[in-house]
């Protein structure tokens, strides 16, 4: 059953169209930056975007920050919202369950396909953006990523008098947000960690959309319902009056993957991010299973 769902995912043009769109955004941004040689000042714009002119190898981190707020959640919500509701609206759900396949197995197969789509999108964005960064923006020019005044991401300029910083003198092309040097292997490990965290962060989106998909025959309605929940979460995260509930919102720790680029890694928010997504996944996937297990598919 899982193989069938994965085959359906690969066969659908919308899968590749959505991934292509997510890869196209970093390409467009990179072209504009390369042509104009103008990147957002440190502390403004997408994370790491102010440093990519000096080191194109950092562009995967900037690309992930570009697609995370909108493009990736929308794509995941659409795929998850269509998983059950799309089958029901097309009239194929009853035939799917008419085979000797349990409803739990169907739900698990749908979830695996959603996770596979999310992981494929994150990997595609990371790989293509690395190639884009190196080919268009160029390799490292002995600059570094760091913390700009006010706690925002930016590029660390050479030290006073034009001398490189201590980390650069040590021969490291880039440094962590803490100012200590990172080797190429460490950078790769941190990018992989960020990719894993972002993939897990989409579990909450997938779980909410999958639950709503079991409640309605409208795939669009399920996707919009999940996106409405995320928009509400984003609003509450920025609202001081909602401070009591902010630690429990699904989008609260979405940007915690940035802590992978510190030395040592700051695990607190990363662990909280993993934990909150696990809670949302358990709650909404459990609700989806409970509803789908008793769903009347004849109507």
C-alpha positions as CSV (number, residue, x, y, z in Angstrom):
1,X,0.0,0.0,0.0
2,X,2.8,2.4,0.8
3,X,4.5,1.6,-2.5
4,X,1.2,2.3,-4.3
5,X,0.9,5.7,-2.6
6,X,4.5,6.6,-3.4
7,X,4.0,5.6,-7.0
8,X,1.0,7.8,-7.2
9,X,2.9,10.7,-5.7
10,X,5.8,10.3,-8.2
11,X,3.4,10.0,-11.1
12,X,1.4,13.2,-10.4
13,X,2.6,16.2,-12.3
14,X,1.6,18.5,-9.5
15,X,4.2,16.9,-7.3
16,X,7.0,17.9,-9.6
17,X,5.4,21.3,-10.4
18,X,5.3,22.2,-6.7
19,X,8.9,21.2,-6.2
20,X,10.0,23.0,-9.3
21,X,8.3,26.2,-8.0
22,X,10.0,25.9,-4.7
23,X,13.4,25.5,-6.5
24,X,12.6,28.4,-8.8
25,X,12.2,31.0,-6.1
26,X,15.8,30.7,-4.8
27,X,17.0,30.7,-8.5
28,X,15.2,34.0,-9.2
29,X,16.5,35.6,-6.0
30,X,20.1,34.4,-6.7
31,X,19.9,35.9,-10.2
32,X,18.8,39.3,-8.9
33,X,21.5,39.3,-6.3
34,X,24.2,38.2,-8.7
35,X,23.2,40.8,-11.3
36,X,22.8,43.8,-8.9
37,X,25.3,42.7,-6.3
38,X,22.8,44.0,-3.8
39,X,21.8,41.7,-0.9
40,X,19.7,42.8,2.1
41,X,21.7,44.5,4.9
42,X,22.6,42.4,7.9
43,X,19.5,41.9,10.0
44,X,17.1,42.4,7.1
45,X,15.5,40.0,4.7
46,X,15.8,36.2,4.7
47,X,18.2,34.5,7.0
48,X,21.8,34.2,5.6
49,X,20.8,36.2,2.5
50,X,23.2,39.1,3.4
51,X,26.2,36.7,3.4
52,X,25.7,34.8,0.1
53,X,27.5,37.4,-2.0
54,X,30.7,36.4,-0.1
55,X,30.0,32.7,0.0
56,X,27.6,31.0,-2.4
57,X,28.0,27.8,-0.3
58,X,25.7,29.4,2.2
59,X,22.9,29.7,-0.2
60,X,21.2,26.4,0.7
61,X,20.5,27.9,4.2
62,X,19.2,31.1,2.7
63,X,17.0,29.1,0.2
64,X,15.5,27.0,3.0
65,X,14.7,30.3,4.9
66,X,13.0,31.6,1.7
67,X,10.7,28.6,1.1
68,X,9.9,27.8,4.8
69,X,7.4,30.6,5.7
70,X,5.0,30.2,2.8
71,X,5.8,27.9,-0.1
72,X,6.7,24.7,1.7
73,X,3.7,24.8,4.2
74,X,1.3,25.6,1.4
75,X,2.6,22.7,-0.7
76,X,2.4,20.3,2.3
77,X,-1.1,21.4,3.2
78,X,-2.3,20.9,-0.3
79,X,-0.8,17.4,-0.6
80,X,-2.1,16.4,2.9
81,X,-5.5,17.9,2.4
82,X,-5.9,16.0,-0.8
83,X,-4.9,12.7,0.6
84,X,-8.3,11.5,1.8
85,X,-10.7,14.2,0.7
86,X,-9.3,14.0,-2.9
87,X,-10.0,10.3,-3.0
88,X,-13.5,10.8,-1.6
89,X,-14.4,13.6,-4.0
90,X,-13.2,11.5,-6.9
91,X,-15.2,8.6,-5.8
92,X,-12.2,6.3,-5.5
93,X,-12.1,6.1,-1.7
94,X,-14.8,3.4,-1.5
95,X,-13.0,1.3,-4.1
96,X,-9.7,1.8,-2.3
97,X,-11.2,0.5,0.9
98,X,-13.1,-2.3,-0.8
99,X,-9.8,-4.1,-1.3
100,X,-8.5,-6.2,1.7
101,X,-6.7,-3.1,3.1
102,X,-7.4,-1.8,6.6
103,X,-8.2,1.9,7.1
104,X,-5.2,2.3,9.4
105,X,-2.9,1.0,6.7
106,X,-4.4,3.4,4.2
107,X,-3.9,6.3,6.6
108,X,-0.3,5.3,7.3
109,X,0.4,5.0,3.6
110,X,-1.0,8.5,3.0
111,X,1.2,9.9,5.8
112,X,4.3,8.2,4.5
113,X,3.6,9.7,1.0
114,X,3.2,13.2,2.6
115,X,6.5,12.9,4.5
116,X,8.2,11.6,1.4
117,X,6.9,14.7,-0.6
118,X,8.2,17.0,2.2
119,X,11.6,15.4,2.3
120,X,11.9,15.4,-1.5
121,X,11.0,19.1,-1.6
122,X,13.6,20.0,1.1
123,X,16.3,17.9,-0.5
124,X,15.6,19.4,-4.0
125,X,15.7,23.0,-2.7
126,X,18.9,22.3,-0.8
127,X,20.7,20.6,-3.6
128,X,19.6,23.0,-6.4
129,X,20.3,26.0,-4.2
130,X,23.8,24.8,-3.5
131,X,24.5,24.4,-7.2
132,X,22.9,27.8,-7.8
133,X,25.0,29.4,-5.0
134,X,28.3,28.1,-6.3
135,X,27.6,28.7,-10.0
136,X,25.9,32.1,-9.8
137,X,27.1,33.6,-6.6
138,X,30.5,32.0,-6.5
139,X,32.4,30.1,-3.8
140,X,33.7,31.4,-0.5
141,X,35.5,34.8,-0.6
142,X,36.8,34.4,3.0
143,X,33.8,36.1,4.5
144,X,31.6,34.7,7.3
145,X,28.2,34.4,8.7
146,X,27.5,36.0,12.0
147,X,25.2,37.9,14.2
148,X,24.5,41.5,13.3
149,X,23.7,44.2,15.8
150,X,20.3,43.6,17.3
151,X,20.5,39.8,17.1
152,X,19.9,39.5,13.4
153,X,21.7,37.3,10.9
154,X,24.3,39.0,8.8
155,X,27.9,38.7,7.6
156,X,30.9,39.2,9.7
157,X,33.2,41.7,8.2
158,X,37.0,41.5,8.5
159,X,38.5,42.7,11.7
160,X,39.8,46.2,12.4
161,X,42.3,47.5,10.0
162,X,41.1,45.1,7.3
163,X,42.6,42.1,9.0
164,X,40.6,38.9,8.9
165,X,38.9,37.7,12.0
166,X,40.5,35.0,14.2
167,X,38.3,32.4,12.7
168,X,39.3,33.3,9.1
169,X,43.0,33.5,10.1
170,X,42.6,29.9,11.2
171,X,41.8,29.0,7.6
172,X,38.0,28.5,7.9
173,X,36.0,29.8,5.0
174,X,32.9,30.5,7.2
175,X,32.2,30.7,10.8
176,X,29.3,29.9,13.0
177,X,26.8,32.4,14.4
178,X,28.9,32.3,17.6
179,X,32.0,33.5,15.6
180,X,33.9,30.3,15.9
181,X,35.1,28.6,12.6
182,X,33.2,25.8,10.9
183,X,34.8,23.2,8.7
184,X,33.2,22.2,5.5
185,X,32.1,18.9,7.1
186,X,30.6,20.8,10.0
187,X,28.7,23.0,7.6
188,X,27.3,20.0,5.8
189,X,26.3,18.4,9.1
190,X,24.5,21.5,10.1
191,X,22.7,21.9,6.7
192,X,21.5,18.2,7.1
193,X,20.3,19.0,10.6
194,X,18.4,22.0,9.4
195,X,16.9,19.9,6.6
196,X,15.8,17.3,9.1
197,X,14.3,19.9,11.4
198,X,12.4,21.6,8.7
199,X,11.0,18.3,7.5
200,X,9.8,17.4,11.0
201,X,8.4,20.9,11.4
202,X,6.0,20.2,8.5
203,X,4.6,17.2,10.5
204,X,2.3,19.6,12.3
205,X,1.0,21.0,9.0
206,X,0.6,17.5,7.6
207,X,-1.2,16.2,10.6
208,X,-3.7,19.1,10.7
209,X,-4.4,18.9,7.0
210,X,-4.8,15.1,7.1
211,X,-7.2,15.3,10.0
212,X,-9.3,17.9,8.1
213,X,-9.1,15.7,5.0
214,X,-10.9,13.0,6.9
215,X,-13.7,15.4,7.8
216,X,-14.6,16.7,4.4
217,X,-14.7,15.7,0.8
218,X,-13.2,19.0,-0.3
219,X,-9.4,18.8,-0.7
220,X,-9.3,22.6,-1.0
221,X,-11.3,23.0,2.1
222,X,-8.9,20.8,4.1
223,X,-5.8,22.6,2.8
224,X,-7.3,26.0,3.5
225,X,-8.3,24.9,7.0
226,X,-4.7,23.9,7.8
227,X,-3.3,27.1,6.3
228,X,-5.8,29.1,8.3
229,X,-4.6,27.4,11.5
230,X,-1.0,28.2,10.6
231,X,-1.8,31.9,9.8
232,X,-3.5,32.2,13.1
233,X,-0.4,30.6,14.8
234,X,1.9,33.1,13.0
235,X,-0.2,36.0,14.2
236,X,-0.3,34.8,17.8
237,X,3.5,34.3,17.8
238,X,4.0,38.0,17.2
239,X,1.3,39.1,19.6
240,X,2.6,40.1,23.1
241,X,-0.8,39.5,24.6
242,X,-0.6,35.8,23.6
243,X,2.7,35.2,25.4
244,X,1.2,32.5,27.6
245,X,0.3,30.2,24.6
246,X,3.2,31.1,22.2
247,X,5.4,28.2,23.4
248,X,2.7,25.7,22.3
249,X,1.9,27.1,18.9
250,X,2.9,24.9,15.9
251,X,4.9,27.7,14.1
252,X,6.7,29.0,17.3
253,X,9.9,27.1,16.7
254,X,10.0,26.9,12.9
255,X,13.1,29.1,12.7
256,X,15.0,27.2,15.4
257,X,17.0,25.4,12.7
258,X,19.1,28.5,12.6
259,X,20.6,27.3,16.0
260,X,22.3,24.5,14.1
261,X,24.7,27.2,12.7
262,X,25.9,28.1,16.2
263,X,29.0,26.6,17.8
264,X,28.2,24.8,19.9
265,X,24.7,24.1,18.7
266,X,21.9,25.6,20.8
267,X,19.7,22.6,21.4
268,X,17.0,24.1,23.6
269,X,14.7,25.5,20.9
270,X,15.5,22.7,18.5
271,X,14.4,20.2,21.1
272,X,11.3,22.2,21.9
273,X,10.6,22.4,18.1
274,X,10.9,18.6,17.7
275,X,8.7,18.1,20.8
276,X,5.9,20.4,19.8
277,X,5.7,18.9,16.4
278,X,5.5,15.4,17.9
279,X,2.6,16.5,20.1
280,X,0.7,18.0,17.2
281,X,1.4,15.0,15.1
282,X,0.1,12.6,17.8
283,X,-3.0,14.6,18.6
284,X,-4.1,15.3,15.0
285,X,-3.0,12.0,13.5
286,X,-4.9,10.2,16.4
287,X,-7.9,12.3,15.7
288,X,-7.6,11.5,12.0
289,X,-7.4,7.8,12.7
290,X,-10.4,7.9,15.1
291,X,-12.5,9.8,12.5
292,X,-11.4,7.8,9.5
293,X,-11.8,4.4,11.2
294,X,-15.5,5.2,11.7
295,X,-16.1,7.3,8.6
296,X,-19.1,6.4,6.4
297,X,-17.6,6.1,2.9
298,X,-20.9,5.3,1.2
299,X,-22.1,8.9,1.4
